[in-house]
């Protein structure tokens, strides 16, 4: 078998030839590849002229996760290599208790170390995750001084003395547009009487620039929900659960107040229908964790059709919904019949604005895919349909997965 002919290695362009290429063409190539990380890594190695633009795209929209393992290395690397001015998204994870943790190891503690993240002017997304101790008063000052330009702020699984503390921090961030409170534990608000709590809510400041709000808390929901009804700039709203009658009542007030300007709504499980008749501009609706009751018990999914009917059943003004997502927890394959598909199917088929329906099921996806597409929501239909596995990570409410769904 003849050997393949030898090929000469490619030589890099000469400096003179590279300099004759207009810089606009460089930027065009890099901007075209901005969301492909491997290509951006390659572009950053082409020449010195490409380095700055490549770093901009590499670090501006990529989330850097800083933990107790890489905390000191990150502080040194970001300042020593000149990338600090390009870092756009930071995910800071505090002290982790795990099997390999040793008390002699350094840990990232927000109360002490947040002030060390300096000279990061481009950071527009900040996530603080997992903190056992109640936030100190210095937290707000550290965020304001070191992350004053952030547009997206997310607290995840943290202990905070009061919802008012969060609002005080948000007031000092003029560029803040998106706020997420996920797995929150409001320590102080739980101990207040109803009269004290209502007085606090009345004194809470408004955030007129806030457009996106994601909320998931273990307890202490009602005061946050009451505050939401005064936020008339909201466009995206995500609520992880409406468990009690009081929470559903307050949510009805929210929809009445801010419903006309909402464009994206994400709701966790509830025990009753949600009236969305005033949500006249809604484009995305996602109902998450629709839980089907165990065999022999009363169904708890009767809210799906009434909720959709209040939105899609009206004729004036016409519905604007384009994307519908139903995330269903299925234990047995036959449980899918519990949902009122015979009423939902004609309702969706008559929605002229609807373009996409996504159904996520927690189990039996392969067997249920044909059932849902062919029997429950049969053709012809004016929308595309997709049945997929329900991702547990996606079910968790956060600023990232709620906002990416609405894009």
C-alpha positions, -999 to +999 in steps of 0.1 A: +000+000+000+016+033-011+024+058+016+004+091+015+024+120+002+040+142+029+025+175+035+043+206+046+031+220+079+011+252+077+031+283+085+015+312+104+007+343+085+035+368+085+032+399+107+030+422+077+003+401+060-018+399+092-015+437+097-028+443+062-061+425+071-087+452+082-094+448+119-131+449+111-127+415+095-111+402+127-140+414+148-165+400+123-150+365+126-148+367+164-183+381+168-197+354+146-183+327+169-191+345+201-213+318+216-190+288+207-165+285+235-140+261+218-137+285+189-132+315+212-104+296+229-087+290+195-092+327+185-075+339+217-044+321+206-042+334+170-024+366+177-022+395+201-047+416+181-074+389+186-068+383+223-089+412+238-120+405+217-117+368+223-114+373+261-144+396+260-167+369+246-151+341+266-156+357+300-184+382+295-212+356+291-197+325+306-204+318+343-173+314+365-179+293+395-158+301+426-158+278+456-136+271+486-114+250+464-104+277+439-112+309+458-075+320+463-065+309+428-093+328+412-084+361+430-048+357+419-055+345+383-081+372+376-058+400+386-025+386+374-037+378+339-057+408+331-090+391+327-107+408+356-121+435+333-138+409+311-155+387+337-193+391+334-209+363+354-199+350+388-213+321+408-199+322+443-205+291+465-198+294+501-187+269+528-196+234+517-200+206+543-190+173+527-171+142+534-137+156+523-140+188+542-114+196+568-116+225+592-080+234+585-088+242+549-096+277+538-133+284+531-152+310+511-174+328+536-196+356+522-195+377+554-157+378+554-146+373+519-171+390+496-152+423+499-121+407+484-137+404+450-124+438+438-118+454+403-145+434+385-163+462+366-179+440+340-197+416+363-234+418+354-246+385+370-239+375+406-251+344+424-245+338+461-252+302+470-253+282+502-245+302+534-254+289+569-249+321+589-273+350+586-259+376+563-240+403+581-247+440+575-214+442+556-228+420+528-248+449+513-218+472+514-195+446+498-220+440+470-226+477+463-189+486+463-175+456+444-205+447+421-222+481+416-229+474+379-247+441+382-280+436+364-288+402+377-286+391+413-295+357+427-295+344+463-296+306+465-301+286+497-290+313+520-302+325+554-313+362+556-329+379+586-356+397+565-368+403+530-363+440+537-325+434+539-325+421+504-345+452+492-320+475+509-292+459+489-312+461+456-319+498+461-282+505+459-279+488+425-292+512+399-287+487+370-305+458+386-332+444+364-334+407+374-337+393+410-339+357+421-345+343+456-342+305+454-344+282+484-345+313+507-349+311+544-361+344+559-352+340+596-366+371+611-399+374+592-410+340+604-412+352+640-433+383+633-470+385+639-494+392+611-498+429+621-460+434+623-455+416+590-481+438+572-465+469+586-431+457+572-446+451+538-461+486+537-426+500+544-408+479+518-393+500+490-403+495+454-378+486+427-391+505+396-364+491+373-371+454+382-384+434+352-377+398+362-384+382+395-379+345+405-390+333+439-386+300+457-386+300+495-390+273+521-413+295+543-422+331+547-438+335+512-468+358+519-449+390+526-428+387+495-459+380+474-477+411+488-447+432+479-449+419+443-483+434+437-467+469+438-439+461+412-456+474+381-425+470+359-424+432+360-423+413+328-411+379+339-424+362+371-416+328+385-432+314+417-422+280+428-453+271+447-487+283+459-494+259+487-519+277+510-551+295+504-536+328+516-508+325+491-532+318+462-553+348+473-523+371+473-512+357+439-546+366+425-540+402+436-506+401+419-521+390+386-548+416+388-521+443+394-492+433+371-509+408+348-514+432+318-476+437+314-464+402+322-449+384+292-435+353+309-450+333+338-436+302+355-456+285+382-449+256+405-475+232+419-508+245+433-540+230+445-564+253+427-568+270+393-551+303+387-571+330+369-550+345+342-577+365+324-559+398+330-526+385+316-534+399+282-498+400+269-485+367+282-462+350+257-448+321+278-465+300+304-449+271+322-466+250+348-440+230+367-442+200+389-478+191+380-482+163+405-506+135+398-522+119+429-515+083+439-540+057+428-572+057+448-568+093+460-584+125+448-566+140+418-548+173+424-543+183+388-577+197+381-562+232+380-545+227+346-574+230+323-592+259+342-559+278+343-554+274+305-590+282+299-588+315+317-559+325+294-568+309+261-606+308+263-612+345+261-619+362+228-614+399+237-586+407+238-572+377+219-546+355+236-510+362+228-495+330+242-468+315+220-451+289+242-467+265+267-447+241+289-464+214+310-440+196+334-458+165+348-447+142+376-458+107+365-455+077+388-476+052+367-481+053+330-519+053+333-517+084+356-514+106+324-552+099+318-560+119+350-554+152+332-583+167+313-568+162+278-602+159+261-609+196+271-573+208+268-568+196+232-595+216+215-585+246+236-549+245+224-560+238+188-581+270+187-553+292+201-541+311+170-511+326+187-497+293+201-465+281+183-450+255+206-461+231+233-435+212+254-446+184+277-421+171+302-427+138+320-407+124+349-411+088+338-422+066+310-412+092+284-408+067+255-441+050+260-460+083+267-445+102+238-468+085+213-498+086+237-495+124+242-487+133+206-511+109+189-540+105+213-541+133+239-531+162+216-536+147+181-530+163+147-539+186+130-526+212+154-513+247+147-483+243+170-453+221+172-452+196+201-423+179+219-424+153+247-392+150+266-378+137+299-383+160+329-349+172+341-349+176+379-323+204+376-347+223+353-375+219+378-356+239+404-364+276+400-335+299+393-328+330+373-309+310+347-333+283+337-364+305+339-350+332+318-334+308+292-368+292+287-384+326+278-357+335+253 
